[in-house]
Every structure is written in structure tokens, then in C-alpha cells.
Amino acid sequence: MNSHLGGHEARLSGRHPRLYTPAEANGGHPAVRERGDFDTAFAASPVRVDATYTMSALHNHPMEPHSATAWWDDDHLTVRDSSQGSTTVRNTLSRLFRLSAADVTVVSDYVGGGFGSKGTPRPHVVLAAMAARHTGRPVKLALPRRELAAVVGHRAPTIQRVRIGAGADGVISALAHEVVTQTSTVKEFVEQAAVPARTMYTSPHSRTTHQVVALDVPTPSWMRAPGEASGMYALESAMDELALATGVDPVDLRLRNEPDREPDSGNPFSSRNLAGCLREGARRFGWERRDPRPGVRREEDRLVGTGVAAATYPYLLSPSRASAHAAPDGSYVVRLNATDIGTGARTVLAQIAAEALGAPLDAVRVDLGSSALPDAPLAGGSSGTASWGWSVHEACTALAGKLRAHSGALPPRGVSASADTEEEAGRESPYARHAFGAHFAEVWVDTVTGEVRVSRLLGVYAAGRILNPLTARSQFIGGMTMGIGMALTEASTMDPTFGDYAERDLASYHVPVSADVPAIEAHWLEEEDPHLNPMGSKGIGEIGIVGTAAAIANAVHHAVGVRLRDLPLTPDRLLPHLPG
């Protein structure tokens, strides 16, 4: 399967001779974890599932391309960049141009989407700064969409083998998730697709591994829910196969395998309401009316099926700084270098500030998106609100204390306070902290064309305290919509001759459009978790995509009666298996 051109190789294979086991996968996770004796337990299991699932590369394709405008004032560099974190861009530019951090200002106050591809500095911002230095004039550089596939990262393709050994009652005794993926010869990036299997289900005997091969291809990077999105597609598809093999309802199967503690670490969960999500989702979806037999429900030329999948995403936290200022006119300004990439960060941070100050929301202004502001982490890993919000809460709480202690009118300069959560974020928690969710899908499969349409999609989540229902719903359904694309339409094809991806525009790389998206329902459970942050919130930006593709793929199997394990489920792959 490997392609050779002058010694270069560009095609992933599960048996590539240069596969190696890295020390770590993305996020600092160990590449290999083993518990118990998987081989013996799997061989002794009355019911066994052994299946391999594959995914092509996927690309982020934000609506706004990557662009930057740079100019120099003597030796001070200013850049307006479309980035998920201008602090990181500033630090990178200061190193490259041998400047102090104070001599570089990067502004990213309004960003038209990124989905991970703008989480690290990209070549355009460096080239714009170089060109501005050379010409002595401001330079704007925007990457055409046709260039994005090569230079701004992508979700790496994966080959995932999942083996599950269970009793006749469906209770798992042995679980292995073995991932093969690719990186470039320039930089190692290992998609951590096996990591969710360390958290999800009872598994006394477990093996989770990652292998990678460095090929002559663009470097993969972050794409919404890196690791979890691809890994949970394979794991949740295998769980559906186990349900069929044991005759246990897919919802009940997951409930039977709920662990008391996180299987891999042995730590107690700070909160885990996956069972509640499954039960509430089943109730809202009408799951009890489902005929479990695959391939039996037909409406004219359409086969109809339903599927379920679980979802998880870790709670992540980074140090952040913030300042808060009270003016004599009763207004407040909160300042920090957070980034709003369309998630509603400004609104939510203003809410956190107003609550801590005991002030009206319309009295609070949030300044963000500039490296001239107090340092804050990038928008990524569903960690923004937890990280930024904690520093905002601390700064505003300190300011409120100063205001209570002050008598009389405020001085003309006002009163200020600041916070740095490096100590709080650096504390190791004794708890396993994750958000959970359950996805339910109904699909129609056209027996004439092979087209799959999602007719219903529902998600229920347990993600701590939901701070703003409007912005939360937007994040959930946005992730679910991307999951539709992952399941049915999105794919990037490697050109083995040139080591590049062939799809370079939105005419060939098919993202879901309005006509593809049903009336999606997103709901959540009220969840109190005192082991997170002062707001009690978990991340919500990525969990919506995590289980969607598997739920849709499981629904397609239920409709057709044939298991397809290679995403996306396009008409050409389905047609050979459909009745006339």
C-alpha cells in the first residue's frame, strides 16, 4: 500500500515497516497502557468482538481563512492575526525575530472560527512580519483556501483495531484499543485515539496502544476533539457490535459497564453522569419503541435505522491572568488575553465577572484578544472558560473585597485588582474529571442512490454547570453538525505521488450544509461538581462531535443490516450492500 517516489512515502499502512511506538501521544498521554492480562482474558471470554475501523484525514476548514496584517514601528512589531491564542503567537514571533515580548503585540480580538487549526502559529503570520520588515510598509497576507490543506494541520488518518471480550451478559472483561496513525517527517504529532478507552468502561484487563509512522505528508495537528472524536468512533462502534453479539440493548450494555472509578488511573470520578445522559436521551428519543432487528424497517425506497453512542471529553485547565477595574461611574472593565473564536467567550466571562462583583451584567465590559493584556491561554481543548473564568472570578472577587473595604466615593483613577491562577491550575487533582454525553441518531438510507440522510439527532450532556444556555446549545449543536460531516461526507484523499491532499476547496471537501442538518436537539443535565473551578463548569466546545459519528454509523448498520467500518459512509460504499 506504500507509495514510493524517489524514496518518499506518503500512504499509511497498518503494517508499514517503519511503524514505531512513541513515548507519548498528543496531550502528554502515555502511548501504551496495560492492565491485567488482556490476551488471556480475551481468549477466555465467551463473547468476543475483533474489528478494525478506519478514517481518512479530515481538515478543519474554518469559514475565515488564516490571515495576518503586520507592521513595524521602529523595532516594535504589531500583528493582527486570525489566531486562537495571541500570547502564543507573540512568544513565537519574539523568538524568531529576537525581540523581547514587550516589543511584539499580537491582536486576535475577533476570529472567524479555527477548530484547532489556529491553535498554533502558522507560516502566514511569520511571512507577513518578514515582508513588512523588508518593505517598510504594512503587509496583509491571507492564505487561499486551496493552501490550507497543506500548511495548517488536519486530523490524522487512523487505523484502529478494537477487541472486546465479555460475558454473555455483556459485561466486559477484556478491552484492547490499538491505534495506527501517521505524522510527518518534520514534526511528531500522534493522535491520542486510544485514550478514551482508558476512561469509558469496566475493563479489568486492558491494552491501549499507539503506533505511528513518519511519512512525507503535511504535519497533522489539532482538529475539534483530537483523539476523542476518532477514538470514540471506533470504540462506540465496537460497543454496538458487542450489543448485537450478546443480544443486549445498546443503551443497557453501556449501563452494565459503568465503572465505579476511572479504570486506568483508579481515581474516583469528580462526577460521572453518563448513565443519566443515556437514560434521559433514550426517554427523549423514544428508544423503547425501537425494533432491535437490523435491516427490517422500510418506508418506500428508504431503509430506516437508529443508533446510540456515548461521548466523553476531559476537563482541562491552564494558568491564566486577569485584571478587574472599577470606575467611579459604576462601570467595570475586565482585561485578559482570552480569545473569542465565535463561542461567546465575551458574554460568559462578563457573566462570571458580574456574578463575582454583584454588579449588573451591562455594567461590565470585557477586553480581550490582545497580547498587551494579561497573559491567558489559547482557546482550545474545551478549557477556555474554566481557565479564563477562574482568573476572572479571582480578580473580580478580590476587587469586590477592596470595594467593600472602601468608604466614600472611589478615587478618580478607580480601584483595580488582579489574579494569576498558576498555583491553582498547577495543583494535581485526586479525581478523574471528564464531561460525558450520549448521542442518539435516526437515519434514512436511500436504496436507489445510497444516500444517507440524518432525520433526527439528539444529544444529552453532563458538563458541570452550564453558564449560558444559549451559547452552550450553539457549541453542542455545532459539534454535532461537524460529527455529521465526519460520518457521512468529509474526507481528504492523499495524492501518493505528491504527498499532498487532493481536496482543496469546499466544492470537493464536503462539509454539511443547512440541507444536511436536521432539527438537532441538545439537552443537558444539571450537574454540580465541587472539584473543578469556582464556576463549577466543564468544557463544552468539543464533546458534541465526539459520539456523533458513531451514533450515525450505528444507525446506518441498524438500517441496512451491514456493518461498514470505514468513514465516511458515502453512497459508493453503501450501494453494493443495498437491496434493489
VOMI-778125 format. One record per residue (C-alpha): x, y, z; residue in three letters; residue number from 1. Coordinates in steps of 0.1 Angstrom, whole numbers. Example, Ala and Ser with C-alpha at 12.3 -4.5 7.8 and 13.67 -1.06 7.14 Angstrom:
# residues 2
SITE/px/py/pz/res/n
SITE/123/-45/78/ala/1
SITE/137/-11/71/ser/2
This chain:
# residues 580
SITE/px/py/pz/res/n
SITE/0/0/0/met/1
SITE/30/23/3/asn/2
SITE/38/47/-25/ser/3
SITE/74/53/-35/his/4
SITE/87/82/-55/leu/5
SITE/124/89/-52/gly/6
SITE/124/72/-18/gly/7
SITE/95/92/-5/his/8
SITE/64/76/11/glu/9
SITE/30/91/16/ala/10
SITE/5/64/23/arg/11
SITE/-5/50/57/leu/12
SITE/-5/12/62/ser/13
SITE/-12/-9/93/gly/14
SITE/19/-29/85/arg/15
SITE/43/-2/75/his/16
SITE/78/-13/82/pro/17
SITE/88/20/99/arg/18
SITE/59/20/124/leu/19
SITE/72/28/159/tyr/20
SITE/58/33/193/thr/21
SITE/63/69/205/pro/22
SITE/69/79/241/ala/23
SITE/38/99/243/glu/24
SITE/7/107/223/ala/25
SITE/-8/142/219/asn/26
SITE/-16/158/252/gly/27
SITE/13/141/271/gly/28
SITE/-6/108/274/his/29
SITE/15/76/276/pro/30
SITE/14/59/242/ala/31
SITE/9/25/258/val/32
SITE/-10/14/289/arg/33
SITE/-17/-21/300/glu/34
SITE/-36/-35/330/arg/35
SITE/-41/-71/339/gly/36
SITE/-36/-99/313/asp/37
SITE/-56/-89/282/phe/38
SITE/-46/-118/260/asp/39
SITE/-56/-145/285/thr/40
SITE/-88/-127/294/ala/41
SITE/-98/-121/258/phe/42
SITE/-92/-157/248/ala/43
SITE/-113/-169/277/ala/44
SITE/-142/-146/270/ser/45
SITE/-175/-162/259/pro/46
SITE/-182/-133/236/val/47
SITE/-155/-116/215/arg/48
SITE/-155/-86/192/val/49
SITE/-125/-80/170/asp/50
SITE/-129/-53/144/ala/51
SITE/-108/-27/126/thr/52
SITE/-121/8/119/tyr/53
SITE/-105/33/95/thr/54
SITE/-108/70/89/met/55
SITE/-92/92/63/ser/56
SITE/-77/125/71/ala/57
SITE/-101/154/79/leu/58
SITE/-95/191/76/his/59
SITE/-107/220/98/asn/60
SITE/-117/245/70/his/61
SITE/-129/274/92/pro/62
SITE/-151/299/74/met/63
SITE/-124/326/78/glu/64
SITE/-91/316/63/pro/65
SITE/-58/321/81/his/66
SITE/-47/357/76/ser/67
SITE/-25/383/93/ala/68
SITE/-16/420/89/thr/69
SITE/18/431/102/ala/70
SITE/36/464/105/trp/71
SITE/67/477/123/trp/72
SITE/71/509/143/asp/73
SITE/109/511/145/asp/74
SITE/117/478/163/asp/75
SITE/82/472/176/his/76
SITE/62/446/157/leu/77
SITE/24/447/157/thr/78
SITE/3/419/141/val/79
SITE/-34/414/137/arg/80
SITE/-37/376/133/asp/81
SITE/-66/352/130/ser/82
SITE/-54/330/158/ser/83
SITE/-69/310/187/gln/84
SITE/-42/325/211/gly/85
SITE/-23/357/205/ser/86
SITE/0/351/235/thr/87
SITE/15/320/218/thr/88
SITE/18/339/185/val/89
SITE/36/368/203/arg/90
SITE/60/344/220/asn/91
SITE/68/327/188/thr/92
SITE/74/359/169/leu/93
SITE/96/373/196/ser/94
SITE/118/343/195/arg/95
SITE/120/342/157/leu/96
SITE/128/379/154/phe/97
SITE/150/380/185/arg/98
SITE/128/406/202/leu/99
SITE/116/409/237/ser/100
SITE/80/400/244/ala/101
SITE/73/437/251/ala/102
SITE/83/446/216/asp/103
SITE/57/424/199/val/104
SITE/19/430/201/thr/105
SITE/-4/404/185/val/106
SITE/-42/412/183/val/107
SITE/-68/385/177/ser/108
SITE/-99/401/191/asp/109
SITE/-124/387/166/tyr/110
SITE/-117/353/149/val/111
SITE/-140/336/124/gly/112
SITE/-135/300/136/gly/113
SITE/-105/278/139/gly/114
SITE/-115/243/152/phe/115
SITE/-79/238/163/gly/116
SITE/-61/248/131/ser/117
SITE/-54/283/145/lys/118
SITE/-42/270/178/gly/119
SITE/-6/273/168/thr/120
SITE/12/300/148/pro/121
SITE/11/292/111/arg/122
SITE/35/303/83/pro/123
SITE/14/333/71/his/124
SITE/20/353/103/val/125
SITE/58/349/100/val/126
SITE/58/357/63/leu/127
SITE/37/388/69/ala/128
SITE/61/401/95/ala/129
SITE/91/393/73/met/130
SITE/76/411/43/ala/131
SITE/66/441/64/ala/132
SITE/102/443/77/arg/133
SITE/116/441/42/his/134
SITE/93/466/26/thr/135
SITE/89/490/55/gly/136
SITE/51/490/49/arg/137
SITE/22/472/65/pro/138
SITE/16/438/48/val/139
SITE/-15/417/48/lys/140
SITE/-13/380/39/leu/141
SITE/-43/357/37/ala/142
SITE/-39/321/28/leu/143
SITE/-61/310/-1/pro/144
SITE/-83/281/9/arg/145
SITE/-65/259/-16/arg/146
SITE/-34/262/5/glu/147
SITE/-50/253/39/leu/148
SITE/-48/216/35/ala/149
SITE/-10/216/32/ala/150
SITE/0/241/59/val/151
SITE/-25/245/88/val/152
SITE/-28/209/100/gly/153
SITE/-55/183/98/his/154
SITE/-69/153/118/arg/155
SITE/-46/124/110/ala/156
SITE/-60/93/94/pro/157
SITE/-62/63/117/thr/158
SITE/-64/25/116/ile/159
SITE/-80/13/148/gln/160
SITE/-83/-22/160/arg/161
SITE/-107/-27/189/val/162
SITE/-111/-61/207/arg/163
SITE/-136/-66/234/ile/164
SITE/-141/-98/255/gly/165
SITE/-173/-101/275/ala/166
SITE/-196/-125/292/gly/167
SITE/-229/-135/278/ala/168
SITE/-245/-107/298/asp/169
SITE/-223/-81/280/gly/170
SITE/-201/-72/310/val/171
SITE/-166/-65/297/ile/172
SITE/-137/-84/310/ser/173
SITE/-110/-75/284/ala/174
SITE/-107/-44/262/leu/175
SITE/-79/-35/237/ala/176
SITE/-78/-4/215/his/177
SITE/-48/-3/192/glu/178
SITE/-42/27/170/val/179
SITE/-20/32/140/val/180
SITE/-16/67/126/thr/181
SITE/8/89/107/gln/182
SITE/28/120/113/thr/183
SITE/52/140/91/ser/184
SITE/89/138/88/thr/185
SITE/90/174/101/val/186
SITE/73/171/134/lys/187
SITE/58/143/155/glu/188
SITE/21/145/162/phe/189
SITE/4/114/175/val/190
SITE/-34/114/175/glu/191
SITE/-43/100/210/gln/192
SITE/-73/80/198/ala/193
SITE/-69/51/223/ala/194
SITE/-70/73/253/val/195
SITE/-108/74/258/pro/196
SITE/-108/36/262/ala/197
SITE/-89/42/294/arg/198
SITE/-119/61/309/thr/199
SITE/-151/48/294/met/200
SITE/-160/13/306/tyr/201
SITE/-153/-15/331/thr/202
SITE/-122/-33/318/ser/203
SITE/-102/-53/343/pro/204
SITE/-78/-64/316/his/205
SITE/-69/-36/292/ser/206
SITE/-44/-27/265/arg/207
SITE/-44/7/248/thr/208
SITE/-16/15/223/thr/209
SITE/-5/40/197/his/210
SITE/19/34/168/gln/211
SITE/29/60/143/val/212
SITE/49/63/111/val/213
SITE/66/94/98/ala/214
SITE/56/99/61/leu/215
SITE/63/126/35/asp/216
SITE/30/143/42/val/217
SITE/18/176/58/pro/218
SITE/20/176/96/thr/219
SITE/-12/167/114/pro/220
SITE/-24/188/142/ser/221
SITE/-54/196/164/trp/222
SITE/-90/193/150/met/223
SITE/-120/196/172/arg/224
SITE/-117/169/199/ala/225
SITE/-84/155/187/pro/226
SITE/-81/119/198/gly/227
SITE/-116/116/213/glu/228
SITE/-135/122/181/ala/229
SITE/-117/95/161/ser/230
SITE/-111/71/191/gly/231
SITE/-147/72/203/met/232
SITE/-159/65/167/tyr/233
SITE/-141/31/169/ala/234
SITE/-148/23/205/leu/235
SITE/-185/31/203/glu/236
SITE/-189/12/170/ser/237
SITE/-173/-18/187/ala/238
SITE/-197/-14/216/met/239
SITE/-226/-16/192/asp/240
SITE/-211/-48/177/glu/241
SITE/-209/-62/212/leu/242
SITE/-245/-54/218/ala/243
SITE/-255/-73/187/leu/244
SITE/-233/-102/196/ala/245
SITE/-248/-105/231/thr/246
SITE/-283/-96/223/gly/247
SITE/-282/-68/249/val/248
SITE/-298/-35/242/asp/249
SITE/-270/-9/232/pro/250
SITE/-281/15/259/val/251
SITE/-284/-12/286/asp/252
SITE/-250/-26/275/leu/253
SITE/-233/7/283/arg/254
SITE/-251/9/317/leu/255
SITE/-239/-26/326/arg/256
SITE/-203/-15/320/asn/257
SITE/-203/17/341/glu/258
SITE/-171/17/362/pro/259
SITE/-170/29/399/asp/260
SITE/-137/46/393/arg/261
SITE/-117/56/363/glu/262
SITE/-104/22/350/pro/263
SITE/-69/34/340/asp/264
SITE/-59/57/369/ser/265
SITE/-81/41/396/gly/266
SITE/-91/76/407/asn/267
SITE/-127/84/417/pro/268
SITE/-146/105/392/phe/269
SITE/-153/140/404/ser/270
SITE/-187/135/387/ser/271
SITE/-198/110/361/arg/272
SITE/-234/112/348/asn/273
SITE/-231/92/316/leu/274
SITE/-258/68/329/ala/275
SITE/-281/98/334/gly/276
SITE/-274/111/299/cys/277
SITE/-281/77/284/leu/278
SITE/-314/73/302/arg/279
SITE/-326/109/295/glu/280
SITE/-316/106/259/gly/281
SITE/-334/73/255/ala/282
SITE/-365/88/270/arg/283
SITE/-365/119/248/arg/284
SITE/-356/99/217/phe/285
SITE/-383/73/222/gly/286
SITE/-357/45/222/trp/287
SITE/-380/20/239/glu/288
SITE/-401/18/206/arg/289
SITE/-370/6/186/arg/290
SITE/-371/-28/169/asp/291
SITE/-336/-41/176/pro/292
SITE/-335/-62/144/arg/293
SITE/-313/-46/117/pro/294
SITE/-325/-40/82/gly/295
SITE/-362/-45/88/val/296
SITE/-377/-10/89/arg/297
SITE/-385/3/54/arg/298
SITE/-405/33/42/glu/299
SITE/-409/32/4/glu/300
SITE/-374/33/-10/asp/301
SITE/-358/42/23/arg/302
SITE/-343/19/50/leu/303
SITE/-346/35/84/val/304
SITE/-324/29/114/gly/305
SITE/-315/43/148/thr/306
SITE/-282/43/168/gly/307
SITE/-267/54/200/val/308
SITE/-232/62/212/ala/309
SITE/-216/77/243/ala/310
SITE/-192/106/244/ala/311
SITE/-165/119/268/thr/312
SITE/-141/148/269/tyr/313
SITE/-115/155/297/pro/314
SITE/-116/185/319/tyr/315
SITE/-85/206/311/leu/316
SITE/-72/237/329/leu/317
SITE/-43/261/322/ser/318
SITE/-29/290/342/pro/319
SITE/-44/324/334/ser/320
SITE/-41/360/345/arg/321
SITE/-68/387/346/ala/322
SITE/-73/422/359/ser/323
SITE/-105/439/370/ala/324
SITE/-111/476/374/his/325
SITE/-140/496/390/ala/326
SITE/-145/532/377/ala/327
SITE/-162/560/397/pro/328
SITE/-192/560/373/asp/329
SITE/-201/524/384/gly/330
SITE/-187/506/354/ser/331
SITE/-162/478/354/tyr/332
SITE/-136/466/330/val/333
SITE/-121/431/330/val/334
SITE/-90/426/310/arg/335
SITE/-73/394/299/leu/336
SITE/-59/379/267/asn/337
SITE/-86/354/261/ala/338
SITE/-98/347/225/thr/339
SITE/-134/346/213/asp/340
SITE/-135/323/183/ile/341
SITE/-172/325/180/gly/342
SITE/-180/306/212/thr/343
SITE/-194/335/232/gly/344
SITE/-164/339/255/ala/345
SITE/-170/377/259/arg/346
SITE/-206/371/271/thr/347
SITE/-197/342/295/val/348
SITE/-167/360/310/leu/349
SITE/-188/391/316/ala/350
SITE/-214/369/334/gln/351
SITE/-187/354/356/ile/352
SITE/-174/389/364/ala/353
SITE/-208/403/371/ala/354
SITE/-217/374/394/glu/355
SITE/-184/378/414/ala/356
SITE/-188/416/416/leu/357
SITE/-225/415/424/gly/358
SITE/-229/440/396/ala/359
SITE/-254/443/367/pro/360
SITE/-242/425/336/leu/361
SITE/-245/456/314/asp/362
SITE/-221/474/338/ala/363
SITE/-192/450/329/val/364
SITE/-170/453/298/arg/365
SITE/-145/426/289/val/366
SITE/-114/435/269/asp/367
SITE/-97/405/253/leu/368
SITE/-78/394/223/gly/369
SITE/-45/412/226/ser/370
SITE/-12/402/239/ser/371
SITE/-9/436/255/ala/372
SITE/-35/423/280/leu/373
SITE/-27/400/309/pro/374
SITE/-15/366/296/asp/375
SITE/-41/339/291/ala/376
SITE/-41/305/274/pro/377
SITE/-54/299/239/leu/378
SITE/-89/289/230/ala/379
SITE/-86/251/227/gly/380
SITE/-91/218/245/gly/381
SITE/-125/230/258/ser/382
SITE/-105/247/285/ser/383
SITE/-111/283/278/gly/384
SITE/-140/291/301/thr/385
SITE/-125/271/330/ala/386
SITE/-91/287/327/ser/387
SITE/-100/323/319/trp/388
SITE/-131/322/341/gly/389
SITE/-112/312/371/trp/390
SITE/-88/341/368/ser/391
SITE/-117/365/361/val/392
SITE/-136/352/391/his/393
SITE/-105/356/413/glu/394
SITE/-97/391/401/ala/395
SITE/-133/402/405/cys/396
SITE/-136/386/439/thr/397
SITE/-105/405/450/ala/398
SITE/-119/437/436/leu/399
SITE/-152/432/453/ala/400
SITE/-133/428/486/gly/401
SITE/-115/461/480/lys/402
SITE/-147/479/472/leu/403
SITE/-164/466/504/arg/404
SITE/-135/478/524/ala/405
SITE/-136/512/508/his/406
SITE/-157/540/522/ser/407
SITE/-169/571/503/gly/408
SITE/-166/578/466/ala/409
SITE/-140/560/445/leu/410
SITE/-109/579/436/pro/411
SITE/-108/594/401/pro/412
SITE/-84/566/390/arg/413
SITE/-108/539/403/gly/414
SITE/-98/507/420/val/415
SITE/-82/477/405/ser/416
SITE/-73/441/413/ala/417
SITE/-56/413/395/ser/418
SITE/-52/375/397/ala/419
SITE/-29/347/385/asp/420
SITE/-41/311/387/thr/421
SITE/-8/295/381/glu/422
SITE/-8/279/416/glu/423
SITE/-44/267/413/glu/424
SITE/-40/253/378/ala/425
SITE/-8/235/388/gly/426
SITE/-24/215/416/arg/427
SITE/-28/178/408/glu/428
SITE/-64/167/414/ser/429
SITE/-71/133/431/pro/430
SITE/-101/130/408/tyr/431
SITE/-107/119/373/ala/432
SITE/-125/148/357/arg/433
SITE/-145/144/325/his/434
SITE/-176/156/307/ala/435
SITE/-199/129/294/phe/436
SITE/-227/127/269/gly/437
SITE/-250/104/249/ala/438
SITE/-259/108/212/his/439
SITE/-290/93/195/phe/440
SITE/-294/93/157/ala/441
SITE/-321/82/132/glu/442
SITE/-311/79/95/val/443
SITE/-328/72/62/trp/444
SITE/-308/52/37/val/445
SITE/-320/56/1/asp/446
SITE/-319/22/-15/thr/447
SITE/-317/37/-50/val/448
SITE/-290/63/-46/thr/449
SITE/-272/50/-15/gly/450
SITE/-275/84/1/glu/451
SITE/-278/86/39/val/452
SITE/-298/114/55/arg/453
SITE/-299/121/92/val/454
SITE/-335/126/101/ser/455
SITE/-331/130/138/arg/456
SITE/-301/138/160/leu/457
SITE/-302/143/198/leu/458
SITE/-275/148/224/gly/459
SITE/-277/149/262/val/460
SITE/-247/161/281/tyr/461
SITE/-233/162/317/ala/462
SITE/-208/190/317/ala/463
SITE/-209/206/351/gly/464
SITE/-227/239/355/arg/465
SITE/-239/254/322/ile/466
SITE/-231/291/325/leu/467
SITE/-251/303/294/asn/468
SITE/-277/281/279/pro/469
SITE/-278/300/245/leu/470
SITE/-240/298/239/thr/471
SITE/-239/262/253/ala/472
SITE/-265/250/229/arg/473
SITE/-247/266/200/ser/474
SITE/-215/248/210/gln/475
SITE/-232/214/214/phe/476
SITE/-251/215/181/ile/477
SITE/-220/229/163/gly/478
SITE/-200/199/174/gly/479
SITE/-229/176/164/met/480
SITE/-231/191/130/thr/481
SITE/-194/185/124/met/482
SITE/-200/149/135/gly/483
SITE/-225/146/107/ile/484
SITE/-198/156/83/gly/485
SITE/-173/132/99/met/486
SITE/-197/103/95/ala/487
SITE/-211/110/60/leu/488
SITE/-193/135/38/thr/489
SITE/-159/147/49/glu/490
SITE/-127/130/37/ala/491
SITE/-93/141/25/ser/492
SITE/-76/119/-2/thr/493
SITE/-39/116/-2/met/494
SITE/-22/120/-35/asp/495
SITE/6/94/-31/pro/496
SITE/27/109/-59/thr/497
SITE/30/144/-44/phe/498
SITE/23/136/-7/gly/499
SITE/-5/162/-6/asp/500
SITE/-42/162/-1/tyr/501
SITE/-64/165/-32/ala/502
SITE/-94/182/-18/glu/503
SITE/-85/219/-17/arg/504
SITE/-119/237/-17/asp/505
SITE/-154/234/-3/leu/506
SITE/-166/221/-36/ala/507
SITE/-145/189/-32/ser/508
SITE/-143/188/6/tyr/509
SITE/-179/183/16/his/510
SITE/-189/199/49/val/511
SITE/-225/197/60/pro/512
SITE/-248/225/48/val/513
SITE/-282/235/61/ser/514
SITE/-300/210/39/ala/515
SITE/-279/182/56/asp/516
SITE/-287/192/91/val/517
SITE/-320/182/108/pro/518
SITE/-336/200/137/ala/519
SITE/-308/190/162/ile/520
SITE/-317/187/198/glu/521
SITE/-292/194/226/ala/522
SITE/-300/190/262/his/523
SITE/-280/187/294/trp/524
SITE/-283/175/330/leu/525
SITE/-280/198/360/glu/526
SITE/-246/187/374/glu/527
SITE/-229/200/405/glu/528
SITE/-192/192/407/asp/529
SITE/-172/210/435/pro/530
SITE/-138/196/423/his/531
SITE/-134/218/392/leu/532
SITE/-133/256/395/asn/533
SITE/-152/284/412/pro/534
SITE/-178/283/384/met/535
SITE/-183/245/386/gly/536
SITE/-180/243/348/ser/537
SITE/-166/217/324/lys/538
SITE/-157/222/288/gly/539
SITE/-185/220/262/ile/540
SITE/-168/230/229/gly/541
SITE/-158/196/217/glu/542
SITE/-179/169/233/ile/543
SITE/-207/175/208/gly/544
SITE/-187/159/180/ile/545
SITE/-173/130/200/val/546
SITE/-200/105/198/gly/547
SITE/-220/117/168/thr/548
SITE/-202/98/141/ala/549
SITE/-205/65/159/ala/550
SITE/-242/71/166/ala/551
SITE/-248/77/129/ile/552
SITE/-227/48/118/ala/553
SITE/-246/25/143/asn/554
SITE/-279/38/129/ala/555
SITE/-267/30/94/val/556
SITE/-259/-5/104/his/557
SITE/-294/-8/120/his/558
SITE/-310/5/88/ala/559
SITE/-291/-17/63/val/560
SITE/-280/-47/83/gly/561
SITE/-244/-45/71/val/562
SITE/-215/-31/92/arg/563
SITE/-193/-6/73/leu/564
SITE/-162/3/93/arg/565
SITE/-146/29/70/asp/566
SITE/-157/66/73/leu/567
SITE/-172/85/57/pro/568
SITE/-203/64/48/leu/569
SITE/-207/77/12/thr/570
SITE/-232/64/-13/pro/571
SITE/-205/44/-33/asp/572
SITE/-196/25/-2/arg/573
SITE/-232/17/7/leu/574
SITE/-247/9/-27/leu/575
SITE/-232/-26/-31/pro/576
SITE/-249/-36/2/his/577
SITE/-284/-23/-5/leu/578
SITE/-314/-43/-17/pro/579
SITE/-327/-35/-52/gly/580
